[in-house]
């Protein structure tokens, strides 16, 4: 992480529902949800523990950053990578596990390691692991990580987060249906205000209009609705993620091209990325004016990066 950055956001898994390895998903990646946010005080916040957390764990074995793992919810595609997360096997490594929904159960992470569904049990972990059963956000604030929470529209419940540091804002709204049928947990206008003026909005964009109405109520958003949210909230950059496991690289290329055209016509001040494994956003403190997207659109641009103003 560069010395002038207050937050560095990196995508390690961008799929929803189930891992999708294979020749048709190699460029965007087939791992399920995991995003890291590195801070300038040797701390790292990890959002969800899908299969993408495995590669992140291999990177973290090289350093001594204090790890905070914050979950949105307990569906398999957001927890299934935890048993292969390398740092939990490091003697003395500080790892803080936060359920995010103030539930006092350890089901989401540790109970899957029961010797039946996974051969290693929590008693075998070597790290200095602490499970925060309630008050997750207060706990994070005590450690200098400022996070707000919103409930999303998703079966079984899920949380979205707004993370602030150095005058910069990242909003993480995976597993959220912006226009669900029936009763809503959270109204659309609340998501607009929660995302207001964010430097980076990361949002579930699993479906296309042609996937409906069959998948209404499944808890994921149509890409068109995410674009409208980004415009209404006046965000600077939106990253589309939680891709359908059947969405090929070529299909995601088309979504990127369609999104570029849509924003050029409707909100030219906003830039958009279809997230892929390895995508990095470097956010300097707000005393600077640049918002750097490192390795932005590697499918189209080779080199050191792309500055987005």
C-alpha positions as a Markdown table, in Angstrom:
| # | Residue | x | y | z |
|---|---|---|---|---|
| 1 | Unk | 0.0 | 0.0 | 0.0 |
| 2 | Unk | 1.4 | 3.4 | -1.0 |
| 3 | Unk | 2.2 | 5.9 | 1.8 |
| 4 | Unk | -0.3 | 8.5 | 0.6 |
| 5 | Unk | -3.3 | 6.1 | 0.5 |
| 6 | Unk | -5.8 | 6.0 | 3.3 |
| 7 | Unk | -7.7 | 3.0 | 1.9 |
| 8 | Unk | -6.9 | 0.4 | -0.7 |
| 9 | Unk | -9.8 | -1.8 | -1.9 |
| 10 | Unk | -9.1 | -5.1 | -3.6 |
| 11 | Unk | -11.5 | -7.7 | -5.0 |
| 12 | Unk | -10.6 | -11.4 | -4.3 |
| 13 | Unk | -13.9 | -13.0 | -5.3 |
| 14 | Unk | -16.7 | -11.5 | -7.5 |
| 15 | Unk | -19.1 | -14.4 | -8.0 |
| 16 | Unk | -22.4 | -15.1 | -6.3 |
| 17 | Unk | -24.2 | -18.3 | -5.4 |
| 18 | Unk | -21.5 | -20.8 | -6.1 |
| 19 | Unk | -17.9 | -20.8 | -7.4 |
| 20 | Unk | -17.7 | -20.8 | -11.2 |
| 21 | Unk | -14.2 | -22.0 | -12.3 |
| 22 | Unk | -13.6 | -22.9 | -15.9 |
| 23 | Unk | -12.4 | -21.5 | -19.3 |
| 24 | Unk | -15.3 | -19.2 | -19.7 |
| 25 | Unk | -14.7 | -17.3 | -16.4 |
| 26 | Unk | -11.0 | -17.1 | -16.3 |
| 27 | Unk | -10.6 | -13.4 | -16.9 |
| 28 | Unk | -13.1 | -12.1 | -14.3 |
| 29 | Unk | -12.6 | -15.0 | -12.0 |
| 30 | Unk | -14.8 | -17.7 | -10.5 |
| 31 | Unk | -14.3 | -17.3 | -6.8 |
| 32 | Unk | -17.2 | -16.2 | -4.5 |
| 33 | Unk | -17.4 | -12.9 | -2.6 |
| 34 | Unk | -14.4 | -11.5 | -0.8 |
| 35 | Unk | -13.2 | -7.8 | -0.7 |
| 36 | Unk | -10.4 | -6.4 | 1.4 |
| 37 | Unk | -9.8 | -2.8 | 2.5 |
| 38 | Unk | -6.3 | -2.0 | 3.7 |
| 39 | Unk | -5.9 | 1.0 | 5.9 |
| 40 | Unk | -2.8 | 3.2 | 6.6 |
| 41 | Unk | -2.3 | 1.9 | 10.2 |
| 42 | Unk | -1.5 | -1.7 | 9.4 |
| 43 | Unk | -5.0 | -2.9 | 9.7 |
| 44 | Unk | -7.1 | -4.8 | 7.1 |
| 45 | Unk | -10.9 | -5.1 | 7.0 |
| 46 | Unk | -12.1 | -8.1 | 5.1 |
| 47 | Unk | -15.7 | -8.1 | 3.8 |
| 48 | Unk | -17.1 | -11.7 | 3.6 |
| 49 | Unk | -15.3 | -15.0 | 3.4 |
| 50 | Unk | -16.2 | -16.6 | 0.1 |
| 51 | Unk | -13.7 | -18.7 | -1.7 |
| 52 | Unk | -11.8 | -15.6 | -2.8 |
| 53 | Unk | -10.4 | -15.3 | 0.8 |
| 54 | Unk | -8.1 | -18.2 | 0.1 |
| 55 | Unk | -5.8 | -16.2 | -2.2 |
| 56 | Unk | -6.0 | -13.2 | 0.2 |
| 57 | Unk | -4.9 | -15.4 | 3.0 |
| 58 | Unk | -1.8 | -16.4 | 1.1 |
| 59 | Unk | -0.9 | -12.8 | 0.7 |
| 60 | Unk | -1.5 | -12.0 | 4.4 |
| 61 | Unk | 0.9 | -14.7 | 5.5 |
| 62 | Unk | 3.7 | -12.5 | 4.3 |
| 63 | Unk | 2.9 | -9.6 | 6.8 |
| 64 | Unk | 1.6 | -8.9 | 10.3 |
| 65 | Unk | -1.5 | -6.8 | 9.6 |
| 66 | Unk | -4.2 | -7.0 | 12.2 |
| 67 | Unk | -7.2 | -8.7 | 10.6 |
| 68 | Unk | -10.9 | -7.8 | 11.0 |
| 69 | Unk | -13.3 | -10.1 | 9.2 |
| 70 | Unk | -16.8 | -8.6 | 8.9 |
| 71 | Unk | -19.6 | -10.7 | 7.4 |
| 72 | Unk | -22.7 | -9.5 | 5.6 |
| 73 | Unk | -24.6 | -12.8 | 6.2 |
| 74 | Unk | -24.1 | -16.5 | 6.5 |
| 75 | Unk | -25.1 | -17.9 | 3.0 |
| 76 | Unk | -22.5 | -20.4 | 1.8 |
| 77 | Unk | -21.0 | -18.3 | -0.9 |
| 78 | Unk | -20.0 | -15.7 | 1.7 |
| 79 | Unk | -18.4 | -18.1 | 4.3 |
| 80 | Unk | -17.2 | -21.2 | 2.5 |
| 81 | Unk | -13.6 | -19.9 | 2.1 |
| 82 | Unk | -13.0 | -19.4 | 5.8 |
| 83 | Unk | -11.6 | -22.9 | 6.6 |
| 84 | Unk | -8.8 | -22.4 | 4.1 |
| 85 | Unk | -7.9 | -18.8 | 5.2 |
| 86 | Unk | -4.2 | -19.2 | 5.9 |
| 87 | Unk | -3.8 | -16.7 | 8.8 |
| 88 | Unk | -6.1 | -18.6 | 11.1 |
| 89 | Unk | -3.4 | -21.3 | 11.2 |
| 90 | Unk | -0.6 | -18.8 | 12.1 |
| 91 | Unk | 0.5 | -19.0 | 15.7 |
| 92 | Unk | -0.4 | -15.8 | 17.5 |
| 93 | Unk | -1.9 | -14.0 | 14.5 |
| 94 | Unk | -4.5 | -11.5 | 15.6 |
| 95 | Unk | -7.9 | -12.2 | 13.8 |
| 96 | Unk | -11.1 | -10.6 | 14.8 |
| 97 | Unk | -14.3 | -12.3 | 13.6 |
| 98 | Unk | -17.4 | -10.0 | 13.4 |
| 99 | Unk | -20.8 | -11.4 | 12.4 |
| 100 | Unk | -22.1 | -8.0 | 11.5 |
| 101 | Unk | -25.8 | -8.7 | 12.2 |
| 102 | Unk | -25.3 | -8.8 | 16.0 |
| 103 | Unk | -26.2 | -12.5 | 16.2 |
| 104 | Unk | -24.6 | -14.4 | 19.0 |
| 105 | Unk | -24.1 | -17.6 | 16.9 |
| 106 | Unk | -20.9 | -18.8 | 15.5 |
| 107 | Unk | -22.6 | -20.9 | 12.9 |
| 108 | Unk | -21.5 | -18.9 | 9.9 |
| 109 | Unk | -17.8 | -19.5 | 10.2 |
| 110 | Unk | -16.8 | -21.9 | 13.0 |
| 111 | Unk | -19.6 | -24.4 | 13.0 |
| 112 | Unk | -18.9 | -25.5 | 9.4 |
| 113 | Unk | -15.5 | -26.7 | 10.8 |
| 114 | Unk | -17.2 | -29.5 | 12.8 |
| 115 | Unk | -15.1 | -32.4 | 11.7 |
| 116 | Unk | -17.9 | -33.7 | 9.5 |
| 117 | Unk | -18.3 | -30.9 | 6.9 |
| 118 | Unk | -14.6 | -30.0 | 7.2 |
| 119 | Unk | -11.8 | -32.1 | 8.8 |
| 120 | Unk | -10.2 | -29.3 | 10.9 |
| 121 | Unk | -12.1 | -28.1 | 13.9 |
| 122 | Unk | -11.8 | -24.6 | 15.7 |
| 123 | Unk | -9.8 | -26.2 | 18.4 |
| 124 | Unk | -7.0 | -26.8 | 15.8 |
| 125 | Unk | -6.7 | -23.1 | 15.0 |
| 126 | Unk | -3.4 | -21.5 | 16.0 |
| 127 | Unk | -4.2 | -17.9 | 15.6 |
| 128 | Unk | -5.2 | -15.5 | 18.3 |
| 129 | Unk | -8.8 | -15.5 | 17.1 |
| 130 | Unk | -11.5 | -13.4 | 18.8 |
| 131 | Unk | -15.2 | -13.8 | 18.0 |
| 132 | Unk | -17.3 | -10.6 | 18.6 |
| 133 | Unk | -20.8 | -12.0 | 19.3 |
| 134 | Unk | -22.5 | -8.5 | 19.4 |
| 135 | Unk | -21.6 | -4.8 | 19.0 |
| 136 | Unk | -19.5 | -5.4 | 15.9 |
| 137 | Unk | -19.5 | -1.8 | 14.7 |
| 138 | Unk | -18.7 | -0.4 | 18.2 |
| 139 | Unk | -15.9 | -2.8 | 18.4 |
| 140 | Unk | -14.5 | -1.7 | 15.0 |
| 141 | Unk | -14.8 | 2.0 | 16.0 |
| 142 | Unk | -12.7 | 1.3 | 19.1 |
| 143 | Unk | -10.0 | 0.1 | 16.7 |
| 144 | Unk | -10.3 | 3.2 | 14.4 |
| 145 | Unk | -12.4 | 1.6 | 11.7 |
| 146 | Unk | -15.6 | 3.6 | 11.1 |
| 147 | Unk | -18.5 | 1.6 | 9.6 |
| 148 | Unk | -22.2 | 2.2 | 9.3 |
| 149 | Unk | -24.7 | -0.6 | 8.6 |
| 150 | Unk | -27.9 | -0.9 | 6.7 |
| 151 | Unk | -30.2 | -4.0 | 6.2 |
| 152 | Unk | -30.5 | -5.1 | 2.7 |
| 153 | Unk | -33.4 | -6.8 | 0.9 |
| 154 | Unk | -32.2 | -10.4 | 0.9 |
| 155 | Unk | -33.8 | -13.7 | 2.0 |
| 156 | Unk | -32.6 | -14.6 | 5.5 |
| 157 | Unk | -31.3 | -11.1 | 6.1 |
| 158 | Unk | -28.0 | -9.4 | 5.2 |
| 159 | Unk | -26.1 | -6.2 | 5.9 |
| 160 | Unk | -24.6 | -3.5 | 3.8 |
| 161 | Unk | -21.7 | -1.3 | 5.0 |
| 162 | Unk | -20.5 | 2.3 | 4.6 |
| 163 | Unk | -16.8 | 2.6 | 5.5 |
| 164 | Unk | -15.2 | 6.0 | 6.0 |
| 165 | Unk | -11.5 | 6.9 | 6.4 |
| 166 | Unk | -9.6 | 10.1 | 5.6 |
| 167 | Unk | -12.6 | 11.8 | 4.1 |
| 168 | Unk | -13.2 | 8.9 | 1.7 |
| 169 | Unk | -16.2 | 6.6 | 1.5 |
| 170 | Unk | -16.6 | 3.1 | 0.3 |
| 171 | Unk | -20.1 | 1.5 | 0.3 |
| 172 | Unk | -20.5 | -2.3 | 0.1 |
| 173 | Unk | -24.0 | -3.5 | -0.8 |
| 174 | Unk | -23.7 | -7.1 | -2.0 |
| 175 | Unk | -26.8 | -9.4 | -1.9 |
| 176 | Unk | -29.3 | -6.6 | -2.2 |
| 177 | Unk | -32.5 | -6.5 | -4.3 |
| 178 | Unk | -33.3 | -2.9 | -5.0 |
| 179 | Unk | -36.7 | -3.6 | -6.4 |
| 180 | Unk | -38.0 | -6.8 | -4.7 |
| 181 | Unk | -41.6 | -8.0 | -4.9 |
| 182 | Unk | -43.7 | -7.7 | -1.7 |
| 183 | Unk | -42.6 | -6.1 | 1.5 |
| 184 | Unk | -39.1 | -4.5 | 1.6 |
| 185 | Unk | -36.7 | -4.6 | 4.6 |
| 186 | Unk | -35.3 | -1.3 | 3.4 |
| 187 | Unk | -36.8 | 1.2 | 1.0 |
| 188 | Unk | -34.9 | 2.4 | -2.2 |
| 189 | Unk | -34.6 | 6.0 | -0.9 |
| 190 | Unk | -32.7 | 4.7 | 2.1 |
| 191 | Unk | -30.1 | 3.0 | -0.1 |
| 192 | Unk | -29.7 | 6.3 | -2.1 |
| 193 | Unk | -29.0 | 8.2 | 1.1 |
| 194 | Unk | -26.7 | 5.5 | 2.5 |
| 195 | Unk | -24.7 | 5.6 | -0.7 |
| 196 | Unk | -24.8 | 9.4 | -1.1 |
| 197 | Unk | -21.5 | 10.9 | -2.6 |
| 198 | Unk | -19.5 | 7.7 | -2.0 |
| 199 | Unk | -16.1 | 7.6 | -3.7 |
| 200 | Unk | -16.8 | 3.9 | -4.5 |
| 201 | Unk | -20.1 | 2.0 | -4.5 |
| 202 | Unk | -19.7 | -1.8 | -4.7 |
| 203 | Unk | -23.1 | -3.3 | -5.5 |
| 204 | Unk | -24.7 | -6.6 | -6.3 |
| 205 | Unk | -25.5 | -6.8 | -10.0 |
| 206 | Unk | -26.2 | -10.4 | -10.5 |
| 207 | Unk | -29.2 | -10.2 | -12.9 |
| 208 | Unk | -30.1 | -8.8 | -16.3 |
| 209 | Unk | -33.6 | -7.6 | -17.2 |
| 210 | Unk | -34.2 | -10.8 | -19.2 |
| 211 | Unk | -33.6 | -12.9 | -16.0 |
| 212 | Unk | -36.9 | -11.5 | -14.7 |
| 213 | Unk | -39.5 | -12.2 | -13.5 |
| 214 | Unk | -38.4 | -15.7 | -12.7 |
| 215 | Unk | -35.8 | -14.5 | -10.2 |
| 216 | Unk | -37.7 | -11.7 | -8.5 |
| 217 | Unk | -37.4 | -12.1 | -4.8 |
| 218 | Unk | -34.1 | -14.1 | -4.9 |
| 219 | Unk | -32.4 | -11.2 | -3.2 |
| 220 | Unk | -30.2 | -9.8 | -6.0 |
| 221 | Unk | -30.4 | -6.7 | -8.2 |
| 222 | Unk | -30.9 | -6.1 | -11.9 |
| 223 | Unk | -27.9 | -4.2 | -13.3 |
| 224 | Unk | -30.2 | -1.4 | -14.7 |
| 225 | Unk | -31.4 | -0.6 | -11.1 |
| 226 | Unk | -27.8 | -0.4 | -9.8 |
| 227 | Unk | -26.9 | 2.1 | -12.5 |
| 228 | Unk | -29.9 | 4.2 | -11.5 |
| 229 | Unk | -28.9 | 4.0 | -7.8 |
| 230 | Unk | -25.4 | 5.2 | -8.6 |
| 231 | Unk | -26.8 | 8.2 | -10.5 |
| 232 | Unk | -29.3 | 9.0 | -7.8 |
| 233 | Unk | -26.7 | 8.8 | -5.0 |
| 234 | Unk | -24.1 | 10.8 | -7.0 |
| 235 | Unk | -21.3 | 8.4 | -6.4 |
| 236 | Unk | -18.0 | 8.8 | -8.1 |
| 237 | Unk | -17.4 | 5.2 | -9.2 |
| 238 | Unk | -19.6 | 2.1 | -9.1 |
| 239 | Unk | -18.2 | -1.5 | -9.2 |
| 240 | Unk | -20.7 | -4.2 | -10.3 |
| 241 | Unk | -20.1 | -7.5 | -8.5 |
| 242 | Unk | -21.7 | -10.8 | -7.3 |
| 243 | Unk | -21.9 | -12.0 | -10.9 |
| 244 | Unk | -24.2 | -14.8 | -11.7 |
| 245 | Unk | -22.1 | -18.1 | -11.9 |
| 246 | Unk | -23.4 | -18.6 | -15.5 |
| 247 | Unk | -22.3 | -15.2 | -16.6 |
| 248 | Unk | -19.3 | -15.7 | -18.9 |
| 249 | Unk | -16.3 | -13.4 | -19.5 |
| 250 | Unk | -17.8 | -12.4 | -22.8 |
| 251 | Unk | -21.1 | -11.6 | -21.3 |
| 252 | Unk | -19.4 | -9.5 | -18.6 |
| 253 | Unk | -17.5 | -7.7 | -21.3 |
| 254 | Unk | -20.8 | -6.7 | -22.9 |
| 255 | Unk | -22.1 | -5.5 | -19.5 |
| 256 | Unk | -19.0 | -3.3 | -19.2 |
| 257 | Unk | -19.5 | -1.8 | -22.6 |
| 258 | Unk | -23.3 | -1.3 | -22.0 |
| 259 | Unk | -22.6 | 0.3 | -18.7 |
| 260 | Unk | -19.9 | 2.6 | -20.1 |
| 261 | Unk | -22.4 | 3.8 | -22.8 |
| 262 | Unk | -25.2 | 4.2 | -20.3 |
| 263 | Unk | -23.2 | 6.4 | -17.9 |
| 264 | Unk | -21.8 | 8.4 | -20.8 |
| 265 | Unk | -25.3 | 9.2 | -21.8 |
| 266 | Unk | -27.0 | 9.6 | -18.4 |
| 267 | Unk | -24.3 | 10.4 | -15.8 |
| 268 | Unk | -21.0 | 11.2 | -17.4 |
| 269 | Unk | -19.4 | 12.2 | -14.0 |
| 270 | Unk | -19.7 | 8.6 | -12.9 |
| 271 | Unk | -17.3 | 5.8 | -13.9 |
| 272 | Unk | -18.1 | 2.1 | -13.7 |
| 273 | Unk | -16.2 | -1.2 | -13.5 |
| 274 | Unk | -17.5 | -4.7 | -13.8 |
| 275 | Unk | -15.4 | -6.2 | -10.9 |
| 276 | Unk | -12.9 | -8.9 | -11.5 |
| 277 | Unk | -10.4 | -10.7 | -9.3 |
| 278 | Unk | -7.4 | -8.5 | -8.7 |
| 279 | Unk | -9.1 | -5.2 | -9.3 |
| 280 | Unk | -7.7 | -2.6 | -6.9 |
| 281 | Unk | -8.9 | 0.9 | -6.0 |
| 282 | Unk | -6.4 | 3.2 | -4.2 |
| 283 | Unk | -8.1 | 6.0 | -2.4 |
| 284 | Unk | -5.9 | 8.8 | -1.1 |
| 285 | Unk | -6.9 | 11.0 | 1.8 |
| 286 | Unk | -9.3 | 13.7 | 0.7 |
| 287 | Unk | -6.7 | 16.4 | 0.9 |
| 288 | Unk | -5.6 | 15.1 | -2.5 |
| 289 | Unk | -7.9 | 15.4 | -5.5 |
| 290 | Unk | -7.1 | 12.1 | -7.4 |
| 291 | Unk | -9.0 | 8.9 | -7.2 |
| 292 | Unk | -6.8 | 6.2 | -8.6 |
| 293 | Unk | -8.0 | 2.9 | -10.0 |
| 294 | Unk | -5.0 | 0.7 | -10.1 |
| 295 | Unk | -5.0 | -1.9 | -12.9 |
| 296 | Unk | -8.4 | -0.6 | -14.0 |
| 297 | Unk | -9.9 | -2.5 | -16.9 |
| 298 | Unk | -6.9 | -4.8 | -17.4 |
| 299 | Unk | -8.9 | -6.3 | -20.3 |
| 300 | Unk | -8.6 | -3.1 | -22.2 |
| 301 | Unk | -5.6 | -1.2 | -20.7 |
| 302 | Unk | -2.1 | -2.4 | -20.0 |
| 303 | Unk | 0.2 | -0.4 | -17.8 |
| 304 | Unk | 0.5 | 1.3 | -14.4 |
| 305 | Unk | -3.2 | 2.2 | -14.0 |
| 306 | Unk | -5.9 | 4.6 | -14.9 |
| 307 | Unk | -6.7 | 7.9 | -13.1 |
| 308 | Unk | -10.4 | 8.6 | -12.7 |
| 309 | Unk | -11.4 | 12.1 | -11.8 |
